[in-house]
Amino acid sequence: MLREALETEGRRAALVTPDRDLARRVAGELERWGIEVDDSAGRPLSQTPSGTFFHLAADFAAAKAAPVTLLALLKHPLAGGGMEPAVLRSLVRRLEILVLRGPRPGAGIAGLLRALHVAAKERKQIFFDLESGLRRLDALSRPLLHRMDRKRVLLTDLLDAHVAFCEGLAATAQEEGPVRLWAGEAGEGLGDFIAELREAARDFPPLRGADYPGLLRTLMAGRVLRPTWGRHPRLAVWGLLEARLQQADLLVLGGLNEGTWPPEVRPGPWMSRPMQKDFGLPLPERRIGLAAHDFAQAAAAPEAVLTRSLRVDGQPTLPSRWLARLDNLLDGRGMAIPSAGRYLRWALEMDRPAAVTPWRAPRPTPPPRERPDRLSVTRIETWIRDPYALYAREILRLEPLDPLEADPGVAERGIAVHAALEAFLLEYPGALPPDAEARLVEAGREAFGDSLAWPAVQAFWWPRFRRIARWFVATERRRRA
């Protein structure tokens, strides 16, 4: 509807809605025609590329380089690490497969380096490029991580270390970090926010370093960026307040669902209605009255379109009370609100191809020398049910990746425990030595091997094995006697 309005010279149109998600989606949809619409509510700073990069760096430091936060930061478009972005992405993907998939490594960059050495030992390879990249990341992030570990630290110190880390990480082989980080409207907005925060932080009391990301996210959530130029002169997205003060030839009223327009009225948790009235505070119903006023004013435009969504986030919705009243009024007079079926058909046809040619199912036929000459019984069942799955596994050698920060499996624990018991029993088939428990614990340490570097193994598996060793030695002494 908004795009069609531009076909008439001089015609102005606007979407009026209190639903910010709907407003952002409409603005994004208009970009398919190269139209950048002016959204009066702006865009939250935390959702801009620079703002996202900034708070991802804080989350990375707070989580001590946990895999999820590490990947989110290093895969951000602004991350450069002093090298070509394509080279950094390649290194990050290799690091993810070698180290980050599976059980969570130890805390900090030191834990990642230990996990990388374990992976290198298993594969009998040396990954110089990954190790140098991790050491560079360690040098950049160490000041911020050190401050985040403190119980009491000044906000200005945290902010300075945070900015220095982001600027260093944003640098590429050709561009300096500050040039990339503070570029564009988003970079300028982030710079203004940091300058104001640094000014206000001089009187801020010391805080716990771990609380810094939450404080930063809360402060950034209230910061909004509004474009200064380059938006379409005849299209706009307005909130209810802006719509009171402006006019357009066509107004599309969006989000006419109960709970959105009018908003849901929630009684305050601290004061009852009589208490609010005695204090001179506006009652919750006043918001509904203002929303009704905004609806009546917007619906009186030269041309108005009333729209709602049947579902929001997959949940069915109720029409706004004003739509229900209009339906009842017109139904009593034998009339009805005209449908927008033409626009719905257009919306469906926009992304529908002219013709659909079904692609035939894959029929892999590898050369005979590549085919397996033996299969287990379960593989035969897979072969009959899904030949392509067998082709992917046996011919292409494809294996699913382990999840990030996965809990170590019970199978691996069982293998290590049985290997330790077997080694101990083979070494002492007769009488047990006086320090049998210590000998069994040492055999367990050898059986667990490099997996003891994983925090989950060290925290859960190893104490359980110590209890197993104590019980096993006591039981064996009685049995052998």
C-alpha positions, 0 to 999 in steps of 0.5 A, spaced: 500 500 500 505 504 501 509 503 495 503 504 491 502 511 494 508 513 490 505 511 483 501 518 484 505 524 484 505 528 490 501 523 494 504 522 501 503 516 505 505 513 512 504 507 517 501 509 524 503 503 529 505 502 536 508 496 534 515 497 534 517 490 531 512 491 525 515 498 524 522 495 523 519 489 518 515 494 514 521 498 513 525 492 511 520 490 506 520 497 503 528 496 502 526 491 496 524 497 492 530 501 494 526 505 499 529 508 505 523 510 510 523 515 515 522 511 522 520 516 527 522 512 533 529 511 530 533 505 531 536 502 538 543 503 538 544 496 541 541 494 534 546 497 530 552 494 527 557 498 532 552 497 538 552 490 537 559 489 536 560 493 543 556 489 547 558 483 544 565 484 546 563 486 553 559 479 554 565 476 551 570 478 557 564 477 562 564 470 560 571 469 559 572 467 552 566 462 552 565 459 545 558 462 544 560 469 546 567 468 542 564 466 536 559 471 536 564 476 537 569 474 532 564 472 526 561 480 527 562 484 520 567 489 524 571 484 527 578 484 524 584 482 528 589 486 524 588 481 518 584 480 512 576 479 514 576 473 510 582 470 513 580 471 520 573 468 518 577 462 516 581 461 522 575 462 526 571 456 523 578 452 524 578 454 531 571 452 532 571 445 529 578 443 532 577 446 539 570 449 540 565 444 538 564 439 544 566 440 551 567 447 553 574 449 554 577 452 560 576 459 562 579 465 558 584 465 552 589 460 556 583 455 556 583 455 549 590 454 548 590 448 552 585 445 548 588 447 542 594 443 544 590 437 546 587 437 539 594 438 536 597 432 540 591 428 538 592 430 530 599 430 530 599 437 527 602 444 530 597 450 528 601 456 528 596 460 525 591 459 530 596 459 536 598 466 534 591 468 533 589 466 540 595 470 543 594 476 539 587 476 542 589 475 549 594 481 548 588 485 546 583 483 551 587 482 557 586 489 560 579 488 559 578 481 562 583 483 568 578 489 570 572 484 569 575 479 574 575 485 580 570 485 585 571 493 585 573 497 579 571 504 576 566 505 571 571 509 567 577 504 567 572 499 565 570 503 559 577 505 557 579 498 557 573 496 553 574 501 548 581 500 547 579 492 546 574 494 541 578 498 537 584 493 537 579 488 534 576 492 529 583 493 525 584 490 519 590 489 515 588 495 511 584 500 516 585 502 523 580 500 528 578 507 530 576 508 523 572 502 522 569 502 529 566 509 529 564 510 521 557 512 519 551 514 523 552 508 528 559 509 529 558 516 531 552 515 535 556 510 539 561 515 540 557 520 543 554 515 547 561 513 550 563 520 551 556 522 555 557 515 559 565 517 560 563 524 563 557 521 567 562 515 570 566 520 573 562 520 579 559 513 579 561 509 585 566 503 584 562 496 581 563 489 580 566 488 574 561 482 572 556 487 573 558 491 567 555 488 561 548 488 564 549 496 566 552 497 559 546 493 556 541 497 560 544 504 558 544 502 551 537 500 550 534 507 552 539 510 546 535 511 539 539 513 533 535 517 528 537 518 521 539 525 519 538 525 511 537 520 505 530 518 507 524 518 502 520 524 502 513 522 501 513 515 506 514 515 513 513 510 519 510 514 525 508 512 532 502 514 535 504 521 538 507 523 531 501 521 528 497 526 532 501 532 529 502 530 522 497 529 516 498 524 510 493 522 504 494 515 506 494 512 513 495 505 514 493 503 521 497 497 523 497 493 529 490 493 531 490 488 536 488 487 543 494 488 547 497 492 542 493 498 540 490 499 545 496 497 549 495 492 555 493 495 562 497 492 567 496 495 574 502 497 578 505 492 583 506 497 588 500 502 588 492 500 588 488 505 583 485 509 589 493 510 592 494 512 585 489 517 585 490 520 591 497 521 589 495 525 583 498 520 578 494 518 572 490 512 572 492 506 567 485 507 563 488 514 561 492 510 556 486 507 553 483 513 552 489 516 549 489 510 544 482 511 542 483 518 541 489 517 536 485 511 533 479 516 532 484 521 529 488 517 524 482 513 522 479 520 520 484 521 514 482 522 507 484 515 506 485 510 512 486 503 512 485 499 518 490 492 519 491 487 524 495 480 524 491 474 525 497 471 529 503 474 533 509 470 534 505 464 532 499 465 537 492 467 535 490 474 537 483 478 538 481 484 534 482 491 537 475 493 541 475 499 536 475 494 530 469 490 533 465 496 535 466 498 527 464 491 525 458 491 530 455 498 527 456 496 520 453 489 521 447 493 524 446 497 518 447 492 513 454 494 511 461 491 512 468 494 512 471 493 505 476 487 504 483 488 502 483 482 498 487 485 492 493 487 496 493 480 500 494 477 493 499 482 491 503 480 497 502 472 495 504 473 488 510 478 489 515 472 491 511 466 487 516 464 481 512 464 475 513 456 474 516 451 479 520 445 477 520 439 482 527 437 482 528 430 482 530 426 488 538 425 489 540 418 486 548 418 488 551 412 484 559 413 486 564 408 482 564 401 484 571 402 487 569 408 492 563 403 494 563 400 501 564 392 501 561 391 508 556 394 512 553 393 519 546 390 519 543 397 522 547 400 515 543 396 511 536 398 514 539 405 513 541 403 505 534 401 504 530 407 508 535 413 506 540 411 501 543 418 500 544 418 508 549 412 507 552 416 501 553 422 505 556 418 511 560 412 507 562 416 501 563 423 502 565 421 510 560 427 512 560 427 520 555 432 524 559 437 528 558 436 536 554 442 539 557 448 542 559 447 550 556 440 550 556 436 556 561 430 555 558 424 554 557 418 559 560 413 553 567 417 554 566 417 561 565 409 561 571 408 557 576 412 561 573 408 567 574 401 565 580 403 562 583 405 568 580 399 572 583 394 567 590 397 567 590 397 575 587 389 575 592 387 570 598 390 574 596 387 580 592 380 579 594 378 586 595 382 593 593 389 593 599 394 595 598 398 601 597 404 597 592 401 592 587 407 592 593 412 590 595 407 584 588 406 582 587 414 582 594 414 578 591 409 573 585 413 572 589 420 571 592 416 565 586 413 562 582 420 562 589 423 559 588 430 556 580 430 557 582 432 564 583 439 561 576 440 560 572 444 566 566 439 566 571 433 566 575 436 572 568 438 576 564 432 575 567 426 572 574 426 576 570 427 583 566 421 581 572 417 579 575 418 586 569 415 589 569 409 585 576 408 586 575 408 594 569 403 593 573 399 588 579 398 592 575 396 599 571 391 595 577 388 592 580 387 599 574 384 601 573 379 595 580 377 595 581 375 602 
